[in-house]
Amino acid sequence: MDFNFSDEQNMLRDTVRKFAEKEIPPEVARDIDENDRFPHELLGKLCDLGFMGINIAEEYGGMGGNVVDEMIFFEELAKKLPVLAWAAGNIMLYGNAIIGKNGSEEQKKKYLPRLVNGELKFAFALTEPNAGSDASNIRTRAVFKDGHWVINGSKMFITGAGVSDIIVTNTRTAESRTRGITSFLVDAKSPGYSAKPIKMLGHKGSNTCEVYYDDVRVLPEDILGGEECVNRGWYQMMKLLNQERLVLSSCALGIGQAAFDYALNYAKEREQFGQPIGRFQAITHRLVEMATELEAARRLAYYAAWREINGLECVKETSMAKYYCAETAKKIALNGVQILGGYGYAMEYEAQRFLRDVLILSIGGGTTEIQKNIIGKQLGL
Ligand SMILES: Cc1cc2nc3c(=O)[nH]c(=O)nc-3n(C[C@H](O)[C@H](O)[C@H](O)COP(=O)(O)OP(=O)(O)OC[C@H]3O[C@@H](n4cnc5c(N)ncnc54)[C@H](O)[C@@H]3O)c2cc1C
């Protein structure tokens, strides 16, 4: 068994880590959090350094990396600023990967090079006010009329919808649940498109929006995959699920690691009753459990990724990774607040931000309950 990253992967991790340490000191992360500001400049710097090309094939100007490379990148970024990982994830999953896996040749040529160099940002619009976990029940409708598809409806909680150029919009085009969904590449400048930011508990700066489509007209060539992909949207999305779960697992690992490191340092320095609080067995054990569970979560996630890159069946493993990494990181962030006592509850300390930021990971990309339903099915239940 080989648990090592390749030399290139170690180099990638060091480069991202150095970038994050230099560019995202705590005061920068705090400024973005407090002002609920989309991290345009930091995202621009990541693009300038070529990171957006990690998962794009070399023929379109990318690095041709695999999902482990993506996870290394996201884990390091999420340690410092999860919302930046989230913003980069929107480009890399819902731009690069969606087009790479489903786009027509013209769409790949049109979009991928511009995604690599940071010219374009993508957002992914599936969730609706009445269709969250029950995603195949979406009602935003696209109807073909006079040479155009006309989209009407609304979407909910769409990350980056107010700052992106292309909104991958999933619509109802036939009554069948999964065989009646078509995905369109909607230009955010189209008349009738609008996005309104929603104030969220964490991931401040994510520009999570309510989105409205009011007679938005789209050309047939802007169907993801081209005209022959009408009603194929659900199956196009399915191709992305393992990768999405793994990327979100690595974001959870990054936040969990940051919350753990923060609490460990604090426990070594804070003294009560004449000794560092980390020497009290209750705190030692808490930190030991946090370290052990984080290590177990990381092994689970990278094992699932190993299956994915080796072409092995991995729906069960990626769902386990998503559920376990998110829940473990949540537990660690909560324990971190407790270890800091009153300071854990103070906005001046970062412990509270780790907790607020981690909570989305057991909701977005399929909730923990939905992951458990999937695992249950895989177990024959
Ligand atoms: C910050 C943020 C960013 C997001 N970004 C995006 C985005 O970019 N694009 C996008 O399309 N969506 C996005 N979402 C939406 C996200 O994917 C949904 O919130 C999620 O799928 C859950 O849907 P819901 O909120 O409607 O909850 P519901 O589906 O109403 O679920 C409510 C509760 O019921 C549980 N539940 C529901 N069904 C079952 C079941 N069958 N078995 C057991 N329990 C069940 C859920 O687990 C949950 O605990 C985002 C959400 C947030 C909060």
The ligand as a MOL file (V3000), in Angstrom:
LIG
                    3D

  0  0  0     0  0            999 V3000
M  V30 BEGIN CTAB
M  V30 COUNTS 53 58 0 0 0
M  V30 BEGIN ATOM
M  V30 1 C -24.5700 28.5320 1.3900 0
M  V30 2 C -25.2760 27.6470 0.4030 0
M  V30 3 C -24.8250 27.5650 -0.8970 0
M  V30 4 C -25.4980 26.7800 -1.8300 0
M  V30 5 N -25.0790 26.7780 -3.1380 0
M  V30 6 C -25.8400 26.1350 -4.0770 0
M  V30 7 C -25.5280 26.2730 -5.4600 0
M  V30 8 O -24.5410 26.9190 -5.8460 0
M  V30 9 N -26.3400 25.6590 -6.3710 0
M  V30 10 C -27.4350 24.9390 -6.0000 0
M  V30 11 O -28.1250 24.4310 -6.8750 0
M  V30 12 N -27.7620 24.7900 -4.6900 0
M  V30 13 C -26.9950 25.3980 -3.7230 0
M  V30 14 N -27.3320 25.2830 -2.3910 0
M  V30 15 C -28.5200 24.5430 -2.0310 0
M  V30 16 C -28.2390 23.2350 -1.3250 0
M  V30 17 O -27.7690 22.2840 -2.2350 0
M  V30 18 C -29.5490 22.8220 -0.6370 0
M  V30 19 O -29.7240 23.7180 0.4410 0
M  V30 20 C -29.5230 21.3890 -0.1530 0
M  V30 21 O -29.5410 20.4930 -1.2320 0
M  V30 22 C -30.7150 21.0730 0.7640 0
M  V30 23 O -31.9110 21.5100 0.2010 0
M  V30 24 P -32.9290 22.3970 1.0880 0
M  V30 25 O -32.1280 23.5260 1.6730 0
M  V30 26 O -34.0900 22.7550 0.2500 0
M  V30 27 O -33.3510 21.4640 2.2870 0
M  V30 28 P -34.4790 20.3090 2.2480 0
M  V30 29 O -34.2810 19.4320 1.0830 0
M  V30 30 O -35.8230 20.9410 2.4330 0
M  V30 31 O -34.0910 19.5030 3.5470 0
M  V30 32 C -34.4330 19.9430 4.8660 0
M  V30 33 C -34.0110 18.8360 5.8350 0
M  V30 34 O -34.7350 17.6290 5.5280 0
M  V30 35 C -33.8170 16.5790 5.2800 0
M  V30 36 N -34.3310 15.6910 4.2170 0
M  V30 37 C -34.8750 16.0520 3.0230 0
M  V30 38 N -35.1850 14.9670 2.3090 0
M  V30 39 C -34.8500 13.8960 3.0660 0
M  V30 40 C -34.9050 12.4840 2.8720 0
M  V30 41 N -35.3640 11.9280 1.7290 0
M  V30 42 N -34.4340 11.6780 3.8630 0
M  V30 43 C -33.9350 12.2210 5.0270 0
M  V30 44 N -33.8710 13.5300 5.2580 0
M  V30 45 C -34.3020 14.3630 4.2860 0
M  V30 46 C -32.5350 17.2640 4.8340 0
M  V30 47 O -31.3960 16.4240 5.0100 0
M  V30 48 C -32.5210 18.4830 5.7230 0
M  V30 49 O -32.0130 18.1630 6.9750 0
M  V30 50 C -26.6370 26.0340 -1.4300 0
M  V30 51 C -27.0700 26.0980 -0.1140 0
M  V30 52 C -26.4320 26.9040 0.7980 0
M  V30 53 C -26.9620 26.9790 2.2110 0
M  V30 END ATOM
M  V30 BEGIN BOND
M  V30 1 1 1 2
M  V30 2 1 2 3
M  V30 3 2 2 52
M  V30 4 2 3 4
M  V30 5 1 4 5
M  V30 6 1 4 50
M  V30 7 2 5 6
M  V30 8 1 6 7
M  V30 9 1 6 13
M  V30 10 2 7 8
M  V30 11 1 7 9
M  V30 12 1 9 10
M  V30 13 2 10 11
M  V30 14 1 10 12
M  V30 15 2 12 13
M  V30 16 1 13 14
M  V30 17 1 14 15
M  V30 18 1 14 50
M  V30 19 1 15 16
M  V30 20 1 16 17
M  V30 21 1 16 18
M  V30 22 1 18 19
M  V30 23 1 18 20
M  V30 24 1 20 21
M  V30 25 1 20 22
M  V30 26 1 22 23
M  V30 27 1 23 24
M  V30 28 2 24 25
M  V30 29 1 24 26
M  V30 30 1 24 27
M  V30 31 1 27 28
M  V30 32 2 28 29
M  V30 33 1 28 30
M  V30 34 1 28 31
M  V30 35 1 31 32
M  V30 36 1 32 33
M  V30 37 1 33 34
M  V30 38 1 33 48
M  V30 39 1 34 35
M  V30 40 1 35 36
M  V30 41 1 35 46
M  V30 42 1 36 37
M  V30 43 1 36 45
M  V30 44 2 37 38
M  V30 45 1 38 39
M  V30 46 1 39 40
M  V30 47 2 39 45
M  V30 48 1 40 41
M  V30 49 2 40 42
M  V30 50 1 42 43
M  V30 51 2 43 44
M  V30 52 1 44 45
M  V30 53 1 46 47
M  V30 54 1 46 48
M  V30 55 1 48 49
M  V30 56 2 50 51
M  V30 57 1 51 52
M  V30 58 1 52 53
M  V30 END BOND
M  V30 END CTAB
M  END
